[in-house]
């Protein structure tokens, strides 16, 4: 589990962030109030997403606002931490298969 900052000794205050995770049938979006100096790893630990979804977040890619980020990245007020599930299929391969199955259209 991530090392949690010592909230009592943190005189700088708090930040508000949210953590997002989604599966096909349900999603998780939790606002969090964390001490200044908190990292992505702290946000994940404090969110409860692993317990609620039965996942191991250490196996997932993480990011801030759709850009990959390291777990030790410091968070800022208003950040959105996102957990990304692995792709089920390669998007390029899926498009290629659909194109092969689609009827050919005549162009004029």
C-alpha positions in Angstrom: 0.0 0.0 0.0 1.2 3.5 -0.6 2.9 5.6 2.1 0.3 8.0 3.2 1.4 11.6 4.0 1.3 12.6 7.6 -1.9 14.8 7.6 -1.3 16.2 11.0 2.1 17.7 10.1 1.0 19.0 6.7 0.4 22.7 7.3 0.0 23.5 3.6 -3.6 22.3 3.5 -5.6 20.1 1.3 -6.4 19.5 -2.4 -9.5 18.2 -4.0 -9.1 15.6 -6.7 -11.3 12.9 -8.2 -10.5 9.3 -9.1 -12.2 7.6 -12.0 -12.4 3.9 -13.0 -14.9 2.2 -15.3 -15.9 -1.3 -16.3 -18.4 -2.3 -19.0 -21.3 -2.3 -16.7 -20.4 0.2 -14.0 -18.2 3.1 -13.2 -16.5 4.6 -10.2 -16.0 8.4 -9.8 -15.0 9.5 -6.3 -14.1 13.0 -5.2 -11.3 13.0 -2.7 -9.9 15.6 -0.3 -6.2 14.8 0.2 -3.3 16.5 1.9 -1.1 18.7 -0.3 1.8 16.6 -1.4 -0.4 13.5 -2.0 0.5 11.3 -5.0 -1.5 9.2 -7.4 -0.7 6.2 -5.3 -2.2 7.9 -2.2 -5.3 8.8 -4.2 -5.8 5.2 -5.3 -5.3 3.9 -1.7 -7.6 6.5 -0.2 -10.4 6.0 -2.8 -11.4 2.5 -1.9 -11.6 1.5 -5.6 -9.6 -1.7 -5.2 -11.9 -2.9 -2.4 -15.1 -1.9 -4.2 -14.2 -3.5 -7.5 -12.0 -6.3 -6.3 -9.1 -5.1 -8.5 -5.4 -4.8 -8.1 -4.8 -1.2 -9.2 -1.0 -1.9 -9.3 -1.6 -3.9 -12.4 -3.4 -1.0 -14.2 -2.0 1.9 -16.1 -2.8 5.2 -14.4 -3.0 8.8 -15.7 -4.1 12.3 -15.1 -6.7 13.8 -17.5 -6.1 11.1 -20.2 -2.3 11.3 -20.1 -0.3 8.4 -18.6 1.5 9.3 -15.3 3.7 7.6 -12.7 2.2 6.6 -9.4 4.6 8.9 -7.6 3.3 12.0 -9.5 2.3 14.8 -7.1 -1.3 15.8 -7.4 -2.7 19.3 -7.7 -6.0 20.8 -6.8 -8.6 19.8 -9.4 -6.7 16.8 -10.9 -8.6 13.8 -12.1 -6.8 10.5 -11.5 -7.8 7.8 -14.0 -7.2 4.0 -13.9 -7.1 2.4 -17.3 -8.1 -1.2 -17.9 -6.2 -3.1 -20.6 -7.7 -3.1 -24.1 -9.7 -6.2 -24.9 -8.9 -5.9 -28.6 -6.4 -3.9 -30.7 -8.4 -1.0 -32.2 -6.5 -1.2 -35.5 -7.2 -4.9 -35.9 -10.9 -4.4 -35.0 -11.3 -1.8 -37.7 -9.5 -4.0 -40.3 -11.9 -6.9 -39.5 -14.9 -4.6 -39.8 -13.7 -3.3 -43.1 -13.2 -6.9 -44.4 -16.8 -7.8 -43.5 -18.4 -4.6 -44.8 -19.8 -4.7 -48.3 -17.7 -2.8 -50.8 -19.3 0.5 -51.8 -19.1 1.8 -55.3 -17.7 5.2 -55.8 -18.9 7.5 -58.6 
